[in-house]
Amino acid sequence: MWRNLRRITSAHRSCSRKHSVGSPFHGGHYLSLLRSGALKPEQLSTKNMSRGLAETFWHFVRNSLRYQIDSLKARKAALEKNWKSNFNKARVLDRDELYETGRMQLLDDAVRLTSVPQSVWENEIEDRLWTAMADYVFDNIYVPAAAGSKDDLKVVGNIRLKDWAGTLLPIKGVEVANQTLYDRFKTLASRNSSAKDKDSIYDNFKQTVVDEAFKLHQWDARAKESLRVMLLSSAEAPYIITPDDWNGAVRFMEQACAERLAAVQKIIGDMLGPSSWEKWMLFRRQTLEHRNRRAVVDKLEKLIMPTEGELTHGTDLSKDEINVVQKTLESQGVKVDPAFIRDTWRYLFLSRFLEQAVSRIGMCGEVSDSEDLNAQPSFKNDYSDVDLFYRIKRMIRISSVALRQQLTAAELGRLEGEVKQILDGLERNPARIKEYFNHPRIGLAEELKKITNVQEKLEDLAKLIEDEGTGSFYGGSRNDDSS
């Protein structure tokens, strides 16, 4: 005991020499705190001092967490304000979420094609197929057949119609049906493009997938042969039978000839250039080609095709007729080559031919029963062109129905599989996804997501600290005052 007392006394003297009286490190200062009761011996146990240290540590942790959470909230508020200012109508989605949303929309659009009514497919294919084949029908079937005698109209028309049904029509029909499918899918994929609140961020992605899907998509090769056999069989079918057949053929021929006549007259107008009225009132000028066209037309109308009476000339000019027109124009100082004269004659003949066809078909009235139908001059070979247009219309209709059946039975399912194949390939290539979804708002959305995620984790940690209490972190309870 005496040995310990001397050791404490020696340490006290050493401390007294180093620190002046009144210093908090002076031994007398501690003694005075003990004597005054400010410090109690039981407070200076190892456990109590550990508790004090732990409380100080967790106090700093809580303050730091609060500071970090408040900073993140301020940053998040600034980002949200920026988002509302620039992308108010868009959802906050990062790149992966945008891709997944676009992917699901495309797959839904591919499935939605199956809900398009059959009549919509058939009518659209029929209209497009006629538009694609109208020029061919007039230039290679109707006009060559009808420009001759009435017997030629039936014989030549029948031969050319069968040739069309066995060669070009099946090929063109498949092309038109495939293009119709492409356009319908593209319309569904971009159905919100015209809306005020549309989200254009998906446009490039969807368009690329649709285009790549149709690069893969090939219509079943057996469809052309099947359609060809069906059309050739139809070409052998009877002509007009019912009043509805007649009325439909008359309306179709009248509309088709009127549309073709308007197109030809527009071409002629462009060839002849501005009229005298347009030159003075609209300040337009005629070129040398325009003046030459007008000179050729004038000579053709005077020498070969009178403006009055029935058109009796054929579709082509003979060499002698071309030489007469060319030499007559040369004598007037107009130099043109034979190809120029033939090209001018082609459209001039078509215009006159179609004018007379429209006038003739206008005299055909509608019929309501079979007796009226049998009285129509078409059965006396006066209107065989109505029969021809009936068969053309029927072939177009048969093609559209057959192509619609192939489309709904097989092509839609194959297209959906091809879209999935392309999307699966994109998932394995993140760099391409980044190309399609590369917009300033994506970086902002990803930063917002990141900050929100970190803030939630920090708030969870702060709640855990508050709920558990600091005692569990240093091995005792705050209320445990035992020494």
C-alpha positions as CSV (number, residue, x, y, z in Angstrom):
1,M,0.0,0.0,0.0
2,W,2.8,2.4,0.9
3,R,4.5,1.6,-2.4
4,N,1.3,2.6,-4.3
5,L,0.9,5.8,-2.2
6,R,4.5,6.9,-3.0
7,R,3.9,6.1,-6.7
8,I,0.7,8.3,-6.8
9,T,2.5,11.1,-4.9
10,S,5.4,11.1,-7.3
11,A,3.0,11.3,-10.3
12,H,1.1,14.2,-8.6
13,R,4.3,16.1,-8.1
14,S,5.4,15.6,-11.7
15,C,2.0,16.8,-13.0
16,S,2.2,19.8,-10.6
17,R,5.6,20.8,-12.1
18,K,4.3,20.6,-15.7
19,H,1.0,22.4,-15.2
20,S,0.3,25.6,-13.4
21,V,-2.3,25.8,-10.7
22,G,-5.8,26.3,-12.1
23,S,-5.0,24.5,-15.3
24,P,-7.6,21.8,-16.1
25,F,-4.7,19.3,-16.3
26,H,-3.5,20.2,-12.9
27,G,-4.0,17.4,-10.4
28,G,-5.7,19.8,-8.0
29,H,-8.3,20.5,-10.6
30,Y,-9.5,16.9,-10.6
31,L,-9.4,16.7,-6.9
32,S,-11.5,19.8,-6.6
33,L,-14.0,18.3,-9.0
34,L,-14.2,15.2,-6.9
35,R,-14.6,17.1,-3.7
36,S,-17.3,19.4,-5.1
37,G,-19.3,16.4,-6.4
38,A,-19.2,17.4,-10.1
39,L,-17.6,14.1,-10.8
40,K,-18.6,10.9,-9.0
41,P,-16.4,7.9,-8.7
42,E,-19.1,5.6,-10.3
43,Q,-19.2,7.8,-13.4
44,L,-15.6,7.1,-14.2
45,S,-16.0,3.4,-14.7
46,T,-14.9,1.9,-18.1
47,K,-18.5,1.1,-19.1
48,N,-19.8,4.6,-18.5
49,M,-16.9,6.2,-20.3
50,S,-17.6,3.8,-23.3
51,R,-21.2,4.9,-23.3
52,G,-20.3,8.5,-23.4
53,L,-17.9,7.9,-26.3
54,A,-20.6,6.0,-28.2
55,E,-23.2,8.7,-27.6
56,T,-20.8,11.3,-29.0
57,F,-20.0,9.1,-32.0
58,W,-23.7,8.4,-32.9
59,H,-24.5,12.0,-32.4
60,F,-22.0,12.9,-35.1
61,V,-23.4,10.1,-37.3
62,R,-27.0,11.3,-37.0
63,N,-25.9,14.9,-37.7
64,S,-24.0,13.7,-40.8
65,L,-26.9,11.7,-42.0
66,R,-29.3,14.6,-41.6
67,Y,-26.9,16.9,-43.6
68,Q,-26.5,14.3,-46.4
69,I,-30.2,13.7,-46.6
70,D,-31.0,17.4,-46.7
71,S,-28.4,18.0,-49.4
72,L,-29.8,15.2,-51.5
73,K,-33.4,16.5,-51.1
74,A,-32.2,19.9,-52.3
75,R,-30.4,18.4,-55.3
76,K,-33.5,16.3,-56.1
77,A,-35.8,19.3,-55.8
78,A,-33.6,21.2,-58.3
79,L,-33.6,18.3,-60.7
80,E,-37.4,17.8,-60.5
81,K,-37.9,21.5,-61.2
82,N,-35.6,21.2,-64.3
83,W,-37.6,18.1,-65.4
84,K,-41.0,19.9,-65.0
85,S,-39.7,22.9,-66.9
86,N,-38.4,20.9,-69.9
87,F,-40.2,17.5,-69.9
88,N,-43.4,18.1,-67.9
89,K,-45.5,15.6,-69.9
90,A,-43.1,12.7,-69.8
91,R,-42.6,10.0,-67.2
92,V,-39.3,9.8,-65.4
93,L,-37.8,6.7,-67.1
94,D,-34.1,5.7,-67.5
95,R,-32.7,4.1,-70.6
96,D,-33.5,0.5,-69.6
97,E,-37.1,1.4,-68.6
98,L,-37.6,3.3,-71.9
99,Y,-36.4,0.3,-73.9
100,E,-38.6,-2.1,-72.0
101,T,-41.6,0.2,-72.5
102,G,-40.9,0.6,-76.2
103,R,-40.4,-3.2,-76.5
104,M,-43.8,-4.0,-74.9
105,Q,-45.5,-1.4,-77.1
106,L,-44.1,-2.9,-80.3
107,L,-45.1,-6.4,-79.3
108,D,-48.6,-5.1,-78.4
109,D,-48.8,-3.4,-81.9
110,A,-47.8,-6.7,-83.6
111,V,-50.6,-8.5,-81.8
112,R,-53.0,-5.7,-82.4
113,L,-52.7,-6.3,-86.2
114,T,-54.8,-9.4,-85.7
115,S,-57.7,-7.3,-84.5
116,V,-57.9,-5.4,-87.8
117,P,-61.2,-6.4,-89.5
118,Q,-61.0,-8.6,-92.5
119,S,-63.0,-6.1,-94.6
120,V,-60.5,-3.4,-93.8
121,W,-57.6,-5.5,-95.0
122,E,-59.5,-6.5,-98.2
123,N,-60.6,-3.0,-99.1
124,E,-57.2,-1.5,-98.6
125,I,-55.4,-4.2,-100.6
126,E,-58.0,-3.9,-103.3
127,D,-57.7,-0.1,-103.6
128,R,-53.9,-0.2,-103.5
129,L,-53.7,-3.0,-106.1
130,W,-55.9,-1.1,-108.5
131,T,-53.9,2.1,-108.0
132,A,-50.7,0.1,-108.7
133,M,-52.1,-1.6,-111.8
134,A,-54.3,1.1,-113.3
135,D,-51.7,2.4,-115.7
136,Y,-50.8,-1.1,-116.9
137,V,-54.5,-2.0,-117.4
138,F,-55.1,1.1,-119.6
139,D,-51.8,1.0,-121.5
140,N,-51.5,-2.7,-122.0
141,I,-55.0,-4.2,-121.9
142,Y,-57.9,-1.8,-122.4
143,V,-56.6,0.8,-124.9
144,P,-54.8,-1.7,-127.2
145,A,-57.9,-3.9,-127.2
146,A,-60.5,-1.2,-127.6
147,A,-58.6,0.9,-130.2
148,G,-59.5,-1.7,-132.8
149,S,-62.8,-3.3,-133.9
150,K,-65.4,-4.5,-131.5
151,D,-64.4,-8.1,-132.2
152,D,-60.8,-7.2,-131.3
153,L,-62.0,-5.8,-128.0
154,K,-63.3,-9.2,-126.9
155,V,-60.5,-11.4,-128.4
156,V,-57.5,-9.1,-127.7
157,G,-58.9,-8.1,-124.3
158,N,-59.4,-11.7,-123.3
159,I,-55.8,-12.7,-124.4
160,R,-54.2,-9.8,-122.6
161,L,-56.3,-10.3,-119.5
162,K,-55.2,-13.9,-119.2
163,D,-51.6,-12.9,-119.7
164,W,-51.9,-10.3,-116.9
165,A,-53.5,-12.8,-114.6
166,G,-50.8,-15.4,-115.1
167,T,-47.8,-13.1,-114.8
168,L,-47.8,-9.6,-113.4
169,L,-50.9,-9.5,-111.3
170,P,-49.9,-12.3,-108.7
171,I,-46.4,-10.7,-108.3
172,K,-47.8,-7.2,-107.9
173,G,-50.5,-8.5,-105.6
174,V,-48.0,-10.0,-103.1
175,E,-45.9,-6.8,-103.2
176,V,-49.0,-4.6,-102.5
177,A,-50.2,-6.9,-99.7
178,N,-46.7,-6.9,-98.1
179,Q,-46.5,-3.1,-98.4
180,T,-50.0,-2.8,-96.9
181,L,-49.0,-4.9,-93.9
182,Y,-45.8,-2.7,-93.5
183,D,-47.8,0.5,-93.6
184,R,-50.4,-0.7,-91.2
185,F,-47.8,-1.9,-88.7
186,K,-45.9,1.4,-89.0
187,T,-49.1,3.4,-88.4
188,L,-49.9,1.4,-85.3
189,A,-46.3,1.8,-84.0
190,S,-46.4,5.6,-84.5
191,R,-50.1,6.0,-83.7
192,N,-49.4,8.9,-81.3
193,S,-47.2,10.8,-83.6
194,S,-49.8,13.4,-84.4
195,A,-50.9,13.9,-80.8
196,K,-50.0,17.0,-78.9
197,D,-48.6,15.2,-76.0
198,K,-46.8,12.5,-78.0
199,D,-43.5,11.2,-76.8
200,S,-41.1,11.2,-79.8
201,I,-38.3,9.5,-77.9
202,Y,-39.6,6.1,-79.1
203,D,-40.0,7.1,-82.8
204,N,-36.5,6.2,-84.0
205,F,-36.4,3.0,-82.0
206,K,-39.8,1.8,-83.3
207,Q,-39.2,2.8,-86.9
208,T,-35.9,0.9,-86.9
209,V,-37.4,-2.2,-85.5
210,V,-40.3,-2.1,-88.0
211,D,-37.9,-1.6,-90.9
212,E,-35.6,-4.4,-89.8
213,A,-38.6,-6.7,-89.3
214,F,-39.7,-6.2,-92.9
215,K,-36.2,-6.8,-94.2
216,L,-36.5,-10.2,-92.6
217,H,-40.1,-10.7,-93.6
218,Q,-40.6,-12.5,-96.9
219,W,-44.1,-13.4,-98.1
220,D,-44.7,-17.1,-98.5
221,A,-43.3,-18.1,-101.9
222,R,-46.2,-20.5,-102.5
223,A,-48.7,-17.6,-102.3
224,K,-47.8,-16.3,-105.8
225,E,-48.4,-19.7,-107.5
226,S,-51.6,-20.2,-105.5
227,L,-52.9,-16.8,-106.5
228,R,-51.8,-17.3,-110.2
229,V,-53.8,-20.5,-110.5
230,M,-56.9,-18.9,-108.9
231,L,-56.7,-15.9,-111.2
232,L,-56.4,-18.0,-114.4
233,S,-59.4,-19.9,-113.3
234,S,-61.3,-16.7,-112.7
235,A,-60.4,-15.5,-116.2
236,E,-62.4,-18.4,-117.6
237,A,-65.5,-17.6,-115.6
238,P,-68.7,-16.2,-117.2
239,Y,-69.1,-12.5,-117.9
240,I,-71.7,-10.2,-116.4
241,I,-74.6,-12.3,-115.0
242,T,-76.6,-10.2,-112.5
243,P,-77.8,-6.5,-112.5
244,D,-75.4,-5.8,-109.6
245,D,-72.6,-7.0,-111.8
246,W,-73.6,-4.6,-114.5
247,N,-74.1,-1.6,-112.3
248,G,-70.8,-2.2,-110.4
249,A,-68.9,-2.6,-113.7
250,V,-70.4,0.6,-115.1
251,R,-69.5,2.6,-112.0
252,F,-66.0,1.2,-111.9
253,M,-65.3,1.8,-115.6
254,E,-66.7,5.4,-115.4
255,Q,-64.6,6.3,-112.3
256,A,-61.4,4.6,-113.7
257,C,-61.7,6.3,-117.1
258,A,-62.4,9.7,-115.5
259,E,-59.4,9.4,-113.2
260,R,-57.1,8.3,-116.0
261,L,-58.4,11.1,-118.3
262,A,-57.7,13.7,-115.6
263,A,-54.2,12.4,-115.1
264,V,-53.5,12.4,-118.9
265,Q,-54.9,15.9,-119.3
266,K,-52.6,17.1,-116.5
267,I,-49.6,15.6,-118.3
268,I,-50.6,17.3,-121.5
269,G,-51.0,20.6,-119.7
270,D,-47.5,20.3,-118.3
271,M,-46.2,19.4,-121.8
272,L,-47.8,22.5,-123.4
273,G,-46.8,24.9,-120.7
274,P,-48.7,28.0,-119.6
275,S,-51.6,29.3,-121.6
276,S,-51.9,32.9,-123.0
277,W,-54.0,33.8,-119.9
278,E,-51.4,32.3,-117.5
279,K,-48.6,34.1,-119.3
280,W,-50.2,37.5,-118.9
281,M,-51.9,37.1,-115.5
282,L,-49.5,34.8,-113.7
283,F,-46.3,36.0,-115.5
284,R,-45.3,32.5,-116.6
285,R,-43.2,31.9,-119.7
286,Q,-43.2,29.1,-122.3
287,T,-40.0,27.3,-122.9
288,L,-38.7,26.1,-126.3
289,E,-40.0,22.6,-125.5
290,H,-43.5,24.0,-124.7
291,R,-43.6,25.8,-128.0
292,N,-42.5,22.8,-129.9
293,R,-45.2,20.6,-128.1
294,R,-47.9,23.1,-129.1
295,A,-46.7,23.1,-132.7
296,V,-46.8,19.3,-132.8
297,V,-50.2,19.1,-131.2
298,D,-51.6,21.6,-133.7
299,K,-50.3,19.7,-136.7
300,L,-51.5,16.3,-135.4
301,E,-55.0,17.6,-134.9
302,K,-55.1,19.1,-138.3
303,L,-53.5,16.3,-140.3
304,I,-54.3,13.1,-138.4
305,M,-56.8,13.5,-135.6
306,P,-59.7,15.9,-136.2
307,T,-61.2,17.5,-133.1
308,E,-64.7,16.4,-134.1
309,G,-66.2,13.0,-134.8
310,E,-65.4,9.5,-133.7
311,L,-61.8,8.5,-133.1
312,T,-60.8,6.1,-135.8
313,H,-57.0,6.2,-135.7
314,G,-55.0,3.5,-133.9
315,T,-52.7,3.9,-130.9
316,D,-49.5,4.3,-133.0
317,L,-48.4,6.6,-135.8
318,S,-47.0,5.1,-139.0
319,K,-43.6,6.2,-140.3
320,D,-45.3,8.1,-143.2
321,E,-47.5,10.1,-140.8
322,I,-44.5,10.9,-138.6
323,N,-42.5,12.1,-141.7
324,V,-45.4,14.3,-142.9
325,V,-45.7,16.0,-139.5
326,Q,-41.9,16.4,-139.2
327,K,-41.4,17.9,-142.6
328,T,-44.4,20.2,-142.2
329,L,-43.0,21.5,-139.0
330,E,-39.5,21.9,-140.5
331,S,-41.0,24.1,-143.2
332,Q,-42.2,26.3,-140.4
333,G,-38.8,26.4,-138.6
334,V,-39.7,23.8,-135.9
335,K,-37.2,21.0,-135.6
336,V,-38.3,17.9,-133.6
337,D,-37.3,14.2,-133.8
338,P,-39.7,11.3,-134.3
339,A,-39.6,10.2,-130.7
340,F,-40.8,13.7,-129.7
341,I,-43.8,13.3,-132.1
342,R,-44.6,9.8,-130.9
343,D,-44.6,10.9,-127.2
344,T,-46.9,13.8,-128.0
345,W,-49.2,11.6,-130.0
346,R,-49.5,9.0,-127.2
347,Y,-51.0,11.4,-124.7
348,L,-53.0,13.3,-127.3
349,F,-54.6,10.0,-128.5
350,L,-55.2,8.8,-124.9
351,S,-57.0,12.1,-124.0
352,R,-59.3,11.8,-127.0
353,F,-59.9,8.1,-126.5
354,L,-60.8,8.5,-122.8
355,E,-63.0,11.4,-123.5
356,Q,-65.1,9.3,-125.8
357,A,-65.0,6.3,-123.4
358,V,-66.4,8.5,-120.6
359,S,-69.0,9.9,-122.9
360,R,-70.1,6.4,-124.0
361,I,-70.2,4.9,-120.5
362,G,-72.3,7.9,-119.4
363,M,-75.1,6.6,-121.7
364,C,-75.2,3.3,-119.8
365,G,-78.0,3.4,-117.2
366,E,-78.3,1.3,-114.1
367,V,-80.5,-1.8,-114.3
368,S,-82.7,-3.2,-111.6
369,D,-83.7,-6.6,-112.9
370,S,-82.6,-9.3,-115.3
371,E,-85.0,-8.2,-118.1
372,D,-83.4,-4.7,-118.2
373,L,-80.0,-6.4,-118.1
374,N,-80.8,-8.5,-121.1
375,A,-81.9,-5.4,-123.0
376,Q,-78.6,-3.7,-122.5
377,P,-76.5,-3.3,-125.6
378,S,-73.5,-5.0,-124.0
379,F,-75.1,-8.3,-125.0
380,K,-75.1,-7.1,-128.6
381,N,-71.3,-6.4,-128.4
382,D,-71.8,-2.6,-128.3
383,Y,-70.4,-2.3,-124.8
384,S,-67.9,-5.2,-124.5
385,D,-65.6,-2.8,-122.6
386,V,-68.0,-2.9,-119.7
387,D,-67.6,-6.7,-119.6
388,L,-63.8,-6.2,-119.7
389,F,-63.8,-3.9,-116.8
390,Y,-66.1,-6.2,-114.9
391,R,-63.6,-9.0,-115.3
392,I,-60.7,-6.7,-114.3
393,K,-62.6,-5.6,-111.2
394,R,-63.4,-9.2,-110.3
395,M,-59.7,-10.2,-110.6
396,I,-58.6,-7.4,-108.4
397,R,-61.2,-8.4,-105.8
398,I,-60.3,-12.1,-105.9
399,S,-56.7,-11.1,-105.4
400,S,-57.4,-8.9,-102.4
401,V,-59.5,-11.7,-100.7
402,A,-56.9,-14.4,-101.3
403,L,-54.0,-12.2,-100.1
404,R,-56.0,-11.2,-97.0
405,Q,-56.5,-14.9,-96.2
406,Q,-52.8,-15.6,-96.5
407,L,-52.0,-12.5,-94.4
408,T,-54.2,-13.4,-91.5
409,A,-53.5,-17.1,-91.6
410,A,-49.7,-17.0,-91.7
411,E,-48.0,-13.6,-92.3
412,L,-49.1,-11.9,-89.1
413,G,-47.8,-14.7,-86.9
414,R,-44.5,-14.8,-88.8
415,L,-44.1,-11.0,-88.5
416,E,-44.6,-11.2,-84.7
417,G,-41.9,-13.8,-84.4
418,E,-39.5,-11.6,-86.5
419,V,-40.2,-8.6,-84.3
420,K,-39.3,-10.7,-81.2
421,Q,-36.2,-11.9,-82.9
422,I,-35.0,-8.4,-83.6
423,L,-35.8,-7.2,-80.0
424,D,-33.9,-10.2,-78.5
425,G,-30.9,-9.2,-80.6
426,L,-31.1,-5.7,-79.3
427,E,-31.1,-6.8,-75.7
428,R,-27.7,-8.5,-76.3
429,N,-26.3,-5.3,-77.7
430,P,-26.7,-2.4,-75.2
431,A,-24.6,-0.1,-77.4
432,R,-27.4,-0.1,-80.1
433,I,-30.0,0.6,-77.4
434,K,-28.0,3.6,-76.3
435,E,-28.0,4.8,-80.0
436,Y,-31.8,4.7,-80.1
437,F,-32.4,6.2,-76.7
438,N,-29.9,9.1,-76.6
439,H,-31.6,12.1,-75.3
440,P,-30.7,14.8,-72.7
441,R,-33.7,13.8,-70.6
442,I,-32.3,10.3,-70.1
443,G,-29.3,11.6,-68.2
444,L,-31.5,13.7,-66.1
445,A,-33.8,10.8,-65.4
446,E,-30.9,8.5,-64.4
447,E,-29.5,11.1,-62.1
448,L,-32.9,11.6,-60.5
449,K,-33.3,7.8,-60.0
450,K,-29.8,7.6,-58.5
451,I,-30.3,10.4,-56.0
452,T,-33.7,9.0,-55.0
453,N,-32.2,5.6,-54.4
454,V,-29.3,6.9,-52.3
455,Q,-31.7,9.2,-50.3
456,E,-34.0,6.3,-49.5
457,K,-31.1,4.2,-48.3
458,L,-29.8,7.0,-46.0
459,E,-33.3,7.5,-44.6
460,D,-33.6,3.8,-43.9
461,L,-30.3,3.9,-42.1
462,A,-31.3,7.0,-40.1
463,K,-34.6,5.3,-39.1
464,L,-32.7,2.1,-38.1
465,I,-30.4,4.1,-35.8
466,E,-33.3,5.9,-34.2
467,D,-35.4,2.7,-33.8
468,E,-32.6,0.5,-32.4
469,G,-31.0,3.1,-30.1
470,T,-27.2,3.7,-29.8
471,G,-27.0,1.2,-26.9
472,S,-27.0,-1.7,-29.2
473,F,-23.9,-0.4,-30.9
474,Y,-21.7,-0.1,-27.8
475,G,-23.0,-3.1,-25.8
476,G,-25.3,-1.5,-23.2
477,S,-28.4,0.5,-22.6
478,R,-28.5,4.3,-22.2
479,N,-30.4,3.9,-19.0
480,D,-28.0,1.5,-17.6
481,D,-26.3,3.5,-14.8
482,S,-24.6,0.5,-13.1
483,S,-20.9,0.7,-12.7
